[in-house]
Amino acid sequence: MHESESEPTARAILDTVERLLTDERTSATRHRYARAEARFETYLESLGERMLTDAGVAMLELERSIEPTAALFRVATGEDLLYALSGFISLERPARLPVSDVRAQLRFAEETRRYIIRRGLVDASLHMCAIWEIDGALRRARGALRSRGGVSG
C-alpha cells in the first residue's frame, strides 16, 4: 500500500466483500451473504478490543469517545480481520442453520481473506501462519459440512 493511501477500515472491507459476492445475484443469495456478514460482525463484537493490535486499542478508545456506535468497525483493519477469521470459521454451527447459510458464511470468510491478501492490506509473507490457519479452518468446516451432506468444494 502506498503511503498516501489510507488503510481501509473493517467496515469498508466487509461492505466491499459483501458487494463483490452479491452484485447481480438473486435476492435470496444477497440475503444469505448479508446474514453471513452479520454473523461475522457479531463474532467480531464478541471479541471486542481483544481482536485489535495495541495501537488499535488506543484508537478504539478515542473513536468510542467520539461516537461509540460501531466504533470497532471504524478502527479494525484488514490485519485484525485476518486474525479473527479462523476463530469465526471454527465456531460451532447450530444444527438449525441452513446448509446454504453455512456455505455462504464460509464463502464470505474465504472471500474476506482473499480480498485482504489481493489488495495488499497485509504483507502475506509476514502473516502466513494466520493465512494457513484460515485455510485449515475452511477445510475442516467444509469437511464437516460434507459429512453433514451439504457442500462440495
Z-matrix of the N, CA and C atoms (Angstrom, degrees):
N
C 1 1.440
C 2 1.520 1 108.14
N 3 1.310 2 116.63 1 139.36
C 4 1.456 3 121.28 2 179.29
C 5 1.516 4 110.04 3 -76.30
N 6 1.328 5 116.14 4 150.36
C 7 1.462 6 121.58 5 -179.42
C 8 1.523 7 112.58 6 -57.19
N 9 1.319 8 118.09 7 -33.52
C 10 1.458 9 121.15 8 -176.46
C 11 1.532 10 112.56 9 -75.37
N 12 1.340 11 117.30 10 -17.53
C 13 1.456 12 120.87 11 -179.99
C 14 1.521 13 109.83 12 -84.29
N 15 1.325 14 115.83 13 137.44
C 16 1.448 15 117.93 14 173.68
C 17 1.524 16 108.55 15 -86.81
N 18 1.297 17 114.81 16 147.71
C 19 1.449 18 120.17 17 -178.55
C 20 1.528 19 109.43 18 -74.38
N 21 1.329 20 117.79 19 130.12
C 22 1.460 21 118.85 20 -179.44
C 23 1.529 22 111.22 21 -66.27
N 24 1.303 23 114.67 22 145.71
C 25 1.462 24 120.50 23 178.71
C 26 1.528 25 109.84 24 -80.14
N 27 1.328 26 114.99 25 166.88
C 28 1.461 27 120.04 26 175.91
C 29 1.525 28 110.00 27 -56.19
N 30 1.327 29 116.46 28 -40.21
C 31 1.479 30 119.92 29 179.66
C 32 1.517 31 110.67 30 -58.00
N 33 1.321 32 117.50 31 -47.73
C 34 1.468 33 121.69 32 -179.29
C 35 1.524 34 110.78 33 -64.61
N 36 1.321 35 117.25 34 -41.25
C 37 1.465 36 121.08 35 -179.37
C 38 1.525 37 110.31 36 -64.25
N 39 1.324 38 117.13 37 -49.56
C 40 1.464 39 120.89 38 -177.41
C 41 1.532 40 111.16 39 -63.69
N 42 1.313 41 116.84 40 -40.87
C 43 1.469 42 119.78 41 178.11
C 44 1.520 43 111.22 42 -64.51
N 45 1.332 44 117.31 43 -39.50
C 46 1.462 45 121.19 44 179.22
C 47 1.519 46 110.87 45 -66.31
N 48 1.328 47 116.63 46 -43.69
C 49 1.470 48 120.22 47 179.51
C 50 1.526 49 110.06 48 -62.15
N 51 1.320 50 116.60 49 -44.27
C 52 1.471 51 118.44 50 178.68
C 53 1.530 52 110.18 51 -60.90
N 54 1.309 53 117.43 52 -42.90
C 55 1.466 54 121.52 53 179.07
C 56 1.537 55 110.71 54 -62.16
N 57 1.326 56 117.24 55 -42.79
C 58 1.466 57 120.63 56 178.91
C 59 1.528 58 111.59 57 -60.91
N 60 1.317 59 116.01 58 -36.58
C 61 1.460 60 120.42 59 -177.44
C 62 1.529 61 113.51 60 -82.49
N 63 1.325 62 117.45 61 -18.12
C 64 1.462 63 119.31 62 -172.12
C 65 1.525 64 115.26 63 -115.00
N 66 1.322 65 118.55 64 -11.34
C 67 1.472 66 119.63 65 179.59
C 68 1.527 67 110.16 66 -54.76
N 69 1.312 68 114.55 67 127.95
C 70 1.465 69 122.49 68 177.14
C 71 1.521 70 113.33 69 59.90
N 72 1.322 71 117.11 70 29.45
C 73 1.469 72 121.55 71 177.46
C 74 1.520 73 109.04 72 -105.38
N 75 1.311 74 116.03 73 167.71
C 76 1.465 75 120.42 74 179.78
C 77 1.523 76 110.41 75 -68.58
N 78 1.298 77 114.99 76 161.77
C 79 1.460 78 121.28 77 178.63
C 80 1.531 79 110.75 78 -58.98
N 81 1.324 80 117.07 79 -42.50
C 82 1.470 81 120.93 80 -179.65
C 83 1.535 82 110.72 81 -61.16
N 84 1.323 83 116.65 82 -41.68
C 85 1.464 84 120.96 83 178.90
C 86 1.518 85 110.63 84 -65.89
N 87 1.323 86 117.36 85 -43.60
C 88 1.466 87 120.75 86 178.06
C 89 1.529 88 110.93 87 -59.32
N 90 1.318 89 116.36 88 -41.49
C 91 1.473 90 120.17 89 179.67
C 92 1.527 91 111.59 90 -66.34
N 93 1.339 92 117.17 91 -38.87
C 94 1.473 93 120.27 92 178.28
C 95 1.526 94 110.77 93 -61.83
N 96 1.338 95 116.51 94 -44.04
C 97 1.467 96 119.19 95 179.66
C 98 1.522 97 111.66 96 -70.46
N 99 1.303 98 117.77 97 -33.33
C 100 1.476 99 120.29 98 175.62
C 101 1.527 100 109.93 99 -64.34
N 102 1.328 101 117.02 100 -40.41
C 103 1.476 102 119.89 101 176.97
C 104 1.527 103 110.52 102 -66.41
N 105 1.331 104 117.29 103 -38.28
C 106 1.473 105 120.47 104 178.49
C 107 1.525 106 109.88 105 -63.28
N 108 1.325 107 116.68 106 -44.77
C 109 1.461 108 120.23 107 178.37
C 110 1.530 109 110.10 108 -61.97
N 111 1.317 110 117.34 109 -42.36
C 112 1.469 111 121.01 110 179.81
C 113 1.532 112 111.09 111 -62.64
N 114 1.345 113 117.25 112 -39.85
C 115 1.474 114 119.73 113 178.09
C 116 1.532 115 110.53 114 -66.09
N 117 1.333 116 117.65 115 -38.97
C 118 1.461 117 120.80 116 177.80
C 119 1.529 118 109.49 117 -64.46
N 120 1.317 119 117.43 118 -43.18
C 121 1.462 120 120.99 119 178.70
C 122 1.529 121 111.39 120 -62.09
N 123 1.322 122 117.13 121 -40.66
C 124 1.466 123 120.78 122 177.24
C 125 1.525 124 110.12 123 -61.94
N 126 1.335 125 116.03 124 -42.12
C 127 1.465 126 120.38 125 177.32
C 128 1.530 127 110.34 126 -61.64
N 129 1.329 128 117.11 127 -46.39
C 130 1.465 129 120.88 128 -179.66
C 131 1.531 130 110.62 129 -61.49
N 132 1.317 131 116.91 130 -42.26
C 133 1.467 132 120.23 131 178.07
C 134 1.524 133 110.99 132 -62.44
N 135 1.338 134 117.02 133 -34.41
C 136 1.472 135 119.67 134 178.22
C 137 1.530 136 110.79 135 -66.79
N 138 1.328 137 117.04 136 -29.89
C 139 1.466 138 121.07 137 176.51
C 140 1.526 139 110.64 138 -76.28
N 141 1.321 140 115.40 139 -35.65
C 142 1.458 141 120.67 140 -179.32
C 143 1.509 142 111.59 141 57.23
N 144 1.324 143 115.65 142 -138.49
C 145 1.468 144 120.05 143 -175.65
C 146 1.515 145 113.05 144 -67.73
N 147 1.348 146 118.42 145 -14.57
C 148 1.475 147 120.70 146 178.04
C 149 1.520 148 111.80 147 -63.21
N 150 1.341 149 117.94 148 -20.53
C 151 1.464 150 119.97 149 -179.49
C 152 1.519 151 112.46 150 -84.29
N 153 1.322 152 118.18 151 -7.09
C 154 1.460 153 122.18 152 -173.34
C 155 1.527 154 112.49 153 -98.96
N 156 1.322 155 115.05 154 155.95
C 157 1.461 156 120.89 155 170.03
C 158 1.528 157 107.73 156 -71.53
N 159 1.336 158 117.56 157 170.42
C 160 1.471 159 120.76 158 179.14
C 161 1.524 160 111.49 159 -57.80
N 162 1.332 161 116.53 160 -42.60
C 163 1.466 162 120.02 161 178.72
C 164 1.523 163 110.44 162 -63.59
N 165 1.321 164 116.33 163 -36.85
C 166 1.453 165 120.77 164 178.96
C 167 1.517 166 112.63 165 -65.68
N 168 1.335 167 116.15 166 -36.65
C 169 1.468 168 120.35 167 178.48
C 170 1.529 169 110.04 168 -62.66
N 171 1.328 170 116.62 169 -43.45
C 172 1.468 171 120.55 170 178.28
C 173 1.527 172 110.51 171 -63.43
N 174 1.321 173 116.58 172 -42.09
C 175 1.469 174 120.49 173 178.28
C 176 1.531 175 111.12 174 -65.16
N 177 1.318 176 116.59 175 -36.64
C 178 1.463 177 120.41 176 -179.88
C 179 1.528 178 110.51 177 -63.26
N 180 1.326 179 116.59 178 -42.56
C 181 1.466 180 120.15 179 177.99
C 182 1.526 181 110.34 180 -58.91
N 183 1.317 182 116.72 181 -44.78
C 184 1.460 183 121.04 182 178.85
C 185 1.526 184 110.61 183 -64.75
N 186 1.310 185 116.92 184 -47.11
C 187 1.467 186 121.60 185 -178.56
C 188 1.527 187 111.21 186 -61.77
N 189 1.325 188 116.73 187 -40.94
C 190 1.474 189 120.16 188 178.21
C 191 1.523 190 111.69 189 -64.59
N 192 1.333 191 117.44 190 -32.07
C 193 1.469 192 119.94 191 178.81
C 194 1.527 193 110.71 192 -69.70
N 195 1.326 194 116.90 193 -27.17
C 196 1.461 195 121.66 194 178.95
C 197 1.532 196 110.35 195 -83.82
N 198 1.338 197 115.72 196 -52.37
C 199 1.469 198 121.96 197 -179.81
C 200 1.520 199 108.54 198 -152.66
N 201 1.338 200 117.24 199 104.81
C 202 1.464 201 119.84 200 -174.55
C 203 1.532 202 115.06 201 -69.02
N 204 1.322 203 118.02 202 -29.39
C 205 1.456 204 120.65 203 -176.43
C 206 1.525 205 110.70 204 -65.85
N 207 1.326 206 115.79 205 123.32
C 208 1.471 207 123.67 206 176.99
C 209 1.525 208 113.69 207 59.98
N 210 1.332 209 117.35 208 24.40
C 211 1.469 210 120.77 209 -179.23
C 212 1.532 211 111.44 210 -59.54
N 213 1.310 212 117.18 211 -38.98
C 214 1.465 213 121.13 212 -178.61
C 215 1.533 214 111.05 213 -55.75
N 216 1.327 215 117.07 214 -40.08
C 217 1.467 216 120.94 215 -176.63
C 218 1.522 217 112.89 216 -77.38
N 219 1.320 218 116.73 217 -15.45
C 220 1.465 219 120.31 218 175.41
C 221 1.528 220 111.27 219 -89.28
N 222 1.333 221 116.53 220 -16.15
C 223 1.468 222 121.33 221 -177.47
C 224 1.531 223 112.01 222 -103.35
N 225 1.323 224 117.07 223 -40.18
C 226 1.473 225 120.94 224 -177.28
C 227 1.530 226 109.99 225 -61.61
N 228 1.327 227 115.06 226 148.30
C 229 1.465 228 122.69 227 -177.16
C 230 1.524 229 110.67 228 -117.30
N 231 1.304 230 115.74 229 179.83
C 232 1.459 231 121.05 230 175.81
C 233 1.518 232 111.90 231 -57.85
N 234 1.318 233 117.36 232 -39.08
C 235 1.462 234 120.86 233 178.51
C 236 1.529 235 110.46 234 -61.78
N 237 1.319 236 116.96 235 -43.77
C 238 1.463 237 120.66 236 179.35
C 239 1.531 238 110.48 237 -62.29
N 240 1.325 239 116.20 238 -43.77
C 241 1.465 240 120.06 239 178.73
C 242 1.524 241 110.85 240 -63.46
N 243 1.323 242 116.45 241 -42.41
C 244 1.452 243 120.61 242 -179.13
C 245 1.529 244 110.98 243 -56.06
N 246 1.319 245 116.26 244 -44.56
C 247 1.463 246 119.66 245 -178.27
C 248 1.525 247 113.20 246 -74.83
N 249 1.317 248 118.19 247 -19.19
C 250 1.463 249 121.32 248 178.51
C 251 1.529 250 112.32 249 -86.45
N 252 1.320 251 117.61 250 -20.01
C 253 1.462 252 120.56 251 -172.57
C 254 1.526 253 114.57 252 -61.23
N 255 1.316 254 119.03 253 -44.32
C 256 1.471 255 118.87 254 -175.97
C 257 1.529 256 110.98 255 -64.06
N 258 1.322 257 118.17 256 -37.01
C 259 1.458 258 120.95 257 176.53
C 260 1.513 259 111.65 258 -64.59
N 261 1.320 260 116.49 259 -40.67
C 262 1.463 261 121.20 260 178.56
C 263 1.526 262 110.40 261 -64.26
N 264 1.303 263 116.96 262 -45.69
C 265 1.466 264 121.55 263 -178.77
C 266 1.521 265 110.25 264 -63.36
N 267 1.328 266 116.66 265 -35.89
C 268 1.463 267 121.68 266 -174.86
C 269 1.521 268 114.00 267 -81.63
N 270 1.323 269 118.16 268 -5.22
C 271 1.464 270 120.12 269 179.39
C 272 1.521 271 110.36 270 -58.31
N 273 1.306 272 115.81 271 144.64
C 274 1.463 273 119.70 272 174.91
C 275 1.519 274 108.66 273 -64.56
N 276 1.293 275 115.81 274 134.39
C 277 1.461 276 120.84 275 178.85
C 278 1.528 277 109.23 276 -91.96
N 279 1.316 278 117.37 277 129.04
C 280 1.463 279 117.96 278 174.54
C 281 1.529 280 109.98 279 -62.88
N 282 1.311 281 116.31 280 137.93
C 283 1.468 282 120.80 281 -178.04
C 284 1.526 283 110.85 282 -59.72
N 285 1.315 284 117.06 283 -25.73
C 286 1.456 285 120.06 284 -177.56
C 287 1.528 286 113.37 285 -78.37
N 288 1.333 287 117.38 286 -11.02
C 289 1.463 288 120.42 287 179.81
C 290 1.530 289 108.74 288 -71.86
N 291 1.324 290 117.66 289 125.12
C 292 1.476 291 119.27 290 -179.54
C 293 1.531 292 111.26 291 -59.01
N 294 1.316 293 115.10 292 145.55
C 295 1.462 294 121.29 293 179.71
C 296 1.522 295 110.13 294 -56.56
N 297 1.319 296 117.63 295 -39.16
C 298 1.465 297 120.56 296 -179.74
C 299 1.526 298 110.84 297 -62.38
N 300 1.330 299 117.69 298 -34.51
C 301 1.464 300 120.39 299 176.92
C 302 1.522 301 111.30 300 -71.25
N 303 1.316 302 116.95 301 -38.15
C 304 1.466 303 120.21 302 177.72
C 305 1.525 304 109.45 303 -64.61
N 306 1.317 305 116.91 304 -43.64
C 307 1.473 306 120.09 305 177.96
C 308 1.524 307 110.86 306 -60.90
N 309 1.331 308 116.97 307 -42.72
C 310 1.463 309 120.68 308 179.30
C 311 1.526 310 110.33 309 -63.91
N 312 1.318 311 116.63 310 -38.54
C 313 1.462 312 120.80 311 179.65
C 314 1.525 313 110.57 312 -64.29
N 315 1.316 314 116.96 313 -43.94
C 316 1.465 315 120.66 314 178.71
C 317 1.525 316 110.70 315 -66.19
N 318 1.304 317 116.66 316 -40.18
C 319 1.470 318 120.53 317 178.41
C 320 1.523 319 110.81 318 -66.05
N 321 1.337 320 117.02 319 -38.60
C 322 1.466 321 120.98 320 177.90
C 323 1.531 322 109.69 321 -62.57
N 324 1.323 323 116.68 322 -44.57
C 325 1.466 324 120.64 323 178.99
C 326 1.523 325 110.73 324 -63.26
N 327 1.329 326 116.55 325 -44.98
C 328 1.461 327 120.27 326 -179.93
C 329 1.533 328 111.29 327 -62.73
N 330 1.311 329 116.98 328 -42.64
C 331 1.465 330 120.19 329 -179.41
C 332 1.528 331 110.85 330 -68.67
N 333 1.323 332 117.37 331 -32.93
C 334 1.462 333 120.65 332 176.40
C 335 1.529 334 109.52 333 -62.80
N 336 1.334 335 116.35 334 -46.72
C 337 1.469 336 120.59 335 176.64
C 338 1.524 337 110.77 336 -58.53
N 339 1.315 338 116.89 337 -48.87
C 340 1.462 339 121.09 338 -179.20
C 341 1.520 340 111.62 339 -59.96
N 342 1.313 341 116.54 340 -44.10
C 343 1.469 342 120.52 341 -178.53
C 344 1.526 343 110.64 342 -62.23
N 345 1.315 344 116.98 343 -45.09
C 346 1.471 345 121.20 344 -179.86
C 347 1.523 346 110.60 345 -60.45
N 348 1.313 347 117.18 346 -43.31
C 349 1.472 348 121.74 347 -179.85
C 350 1.525 349 110.25 348 -71.34
N 351 1.321 350 116.94 349 -48.92
C 352 1.470 351 121.88 350 -176.72
C 353 1.526 352 112.09 351 -59.52
N 354 1.328 353 116.88 352 -39.43
C 355 1.467 354 121.11 353 -179.59
C 356 1.522 355 112.53 354 -80.22
N 357 1.341 356 117.27 355 -5.11
C 358 1.456 357 120.04 356 -179.20
C 359 1.518 358 113.02 357 69.24
N 360 1.338 359 116.52 358 31.73
C 361 1.461 360 120.25 359 -179.93
C 362 1.525 361 111.72 360 -74.73
N 363 1.317 362 115.69 361 -17.34
C 364 1.466 363 122.42 362 170.85
C 365 1.520 364 106.95 363 -137.90
N 366 1.307 365 115.44 364 158.03
C 367 1.456 366 121.07 365 173.38
C 368 1.529 367 106.07 366 -83.44
N 369 1.319 368 116.22 367 106.31
C 370 1.467 369 120.93 368 -174.76
C 371 1.524 370 111.89 369 -56.16
N 372 1.318 371 118.49 370 -35.18
C 373 1.468 372 120.01 371 -178.40
C 374 1.530 373 111.66 372 -66.57
N 375 1.319 374 117.42 373 -27.69
C 376 1.465 375 120.98 374 179.00
C 377 1.527 376 112.62 375 -85.10
N 378 1.313 377 116.55 376 -14.26
C 379 1.464 378 121.13 377 -176.07
C 380 1.524 379 111.86 378 -122.46
N 381 1.338 380 115.81 379 25.60
C 382 1.456 381 120.40 380 -175.92
C 383 1.536 382 112.49 381 -60.87
N 384 1.318 383 118.03 382 -36.10
C 385 1.468 384 119.56 383 179.29
C 386 1.529 385 110.92 384 -62.52
N 387 1.324 386 117.47 385 -43.06
C 388 1.468 387 120.96 386 178.38
C 389 1.529 388 110.31 387 -64.10
N 390 1.321 389 116.50 388 -39.83
C 391 1.467 390 120.65 389 179.38
C 392 1.517 391 110.22 390 -64.62
N 393 1.323 392 117.33 391 -43.10
C 394 1.473 393 120.71 392 177.49
C 395 1.522 394 111.01 393 -63.80
N 396 1.334 395 117.09 394 -38.59
C 397 1.467 396 120.24 395 177.49
C 398 1.523 397 110.69 396 -61.80
N 399 1.315 398 116.87 397 -41.75
C 400 1.468 399 121.05 398 178.78
C 401 1.522 400 109.63 399 -63.59
N 402 1.328 401 116.29 400 -48.39
C 403 1.463 402 120.06 401 -178.81
C 404 1.530 403 110.95 402 -61.22
N 405 1.322 404 117.40 403 -40.91
C 406 1.462 405 120.92 404 177.54
C 407 1.523 406 111.69 405 -65.08
N 408 1.318 407 116.71 406 -42.05
C 409 1.469 408 120.79 407 178.44
C 410 1.529 409 110.06 408 -63.30
N 411 1.329 410 117.21 409 -39.90
C 412 1.468 411 120.28 410 177.33
C 413 1.528 412 111.12 411 -63.67
N 414 1.335 413 116.90 412 -44.18
C 415 1.476 414 120.08 413 178.63
C 416 1.524 415 110.81 414 -60.53
N 417 1.334 416 117.05 415 -45.85
C 418 1.466 417 120.55 416 -179.32
C 419 1.533 418 111.15 417 -64.08
N 420 1.320 419 116.88 418 -43.21
C 421 1.465 420 120.70 419 -179.07
C 422 1.523 421 110.86 420 -65.39
N 423 1.323 422 116.63 421 -41.13
C 424 1.467 423 119.29 422 178.75
C 425 1.524 424 111.04 423 -68.69
N 426 1.326 425 116.59 424 -36.50
C 427 1.465 426 119.97 425 176.52
C 428 1.527 427 110.89 426 -63.54
N 429 1.320 428 117.03 427 -42.19
C 430 1.467 429 120.94 428 177.93
C 431 1.524 430 110.26 429 -64.81
N 432 1.311 431 116.72 430 -37.86
C 433 1.460 432 120.80 431 179.13
C 434 1.528 433 110.65 432 -67.81
N 435 1.338 434 116.27 433 -40.64
C 436 1.472 435 119.84 434 176.87
C 437 1.524 436 110.42 435 -61.66
N 438 1.338 437 116.82 436 -41.68
C 439 1.466 438 118.93 437 -179.59
C 440 1.523 439 110.58 438 -67.04
N 441 1.317 440 116.33 439 -22.74
C 442 1.472 441 122.36 440 175.06
C 443 1.532 442 109.54 441 -81.97
N 444 1.348 443 115.77 442 -10.19
C 445 1.450 444 120.24 443 178.48
C 446 1.508 445 114.77 444 87.38
N 447 1.372 446 116.03 445 32.81
C 448 1.441 447 115.06 446 -171.01
C 449 1.499 448 120.16 447 -129.59
N 450 1.325 449 121.85 448 0.90
C 451 1.460 450 117.62 449 -177.22
C 452 1.516 451 110.97 450 -155.88
N 453 1.291 452 113.52 451 151.39
C 454 1.459 453 119.70 452 167.98
C 455 1.516 454 106.30 453 -119.93
N 456 1.359 455 116.70 454 146.15
C 457 1.462 456 122.65 455 176.99
C 458 1.428 457 112.75 456 57.46
